[in-house]
């Protein structure tokens, strides 16, 4: 599989979070989807965890980090932004 395709490989455990409205959950299941969510739909423009997560997602594309690293960073960025995560 080409390195650029790795961001589309489903995560071992998808993340359900209320990105748009409280109680309305969306499922993020790939590094690519996480990147788009943080760029397009995030409630804050910047933050240390958001910046870190975006960098890790970029590193996944380059083959330097794993999708699990991106998933963990995405969760940390969501917590930083106060986004409700479904357990």
Rosetta blueprint (number, residue, H / E / L):
1 X L
2 X L
3 X H
4 X H
5 X H
6 X H
7 X H
8 X H
9 X L
10 X L
11 X L
12 X L
13 X L
14 X L
15 X E
16 X E
17 X E
18 X E
19 X E
20 X E
21 X E
22 X L
23 X L
24 X E
25 X E
26 X E
27 X E
28 X E
29 X L
30 X L
31 X H
32 X H
33 X H
34 X H
35 X H
36 X H
37 X H
38 X H
39 X H
40 X H
41 X H
42 X L
43 X L
44 X L
45 X L
46 X L
47 X L
48 X H
49 X H
50 X H
51 X H
52 X H
53 X H
54 X H
55 X H
56 X H
57 X H
58 X H
59 X H
60 X H
61 X H
62 X L
63 X L
64 X L
65 X L
66 X L
67 X H
68 X H
69 X H
70 X H
71 X H
72 X H
73 X H
74 X H
75 X H
76 X H
77 X H
78 X H
79 X H
80 X H
81 X H
82 X L
83 X L
84 X L
85 X E
86 X L
87 X L
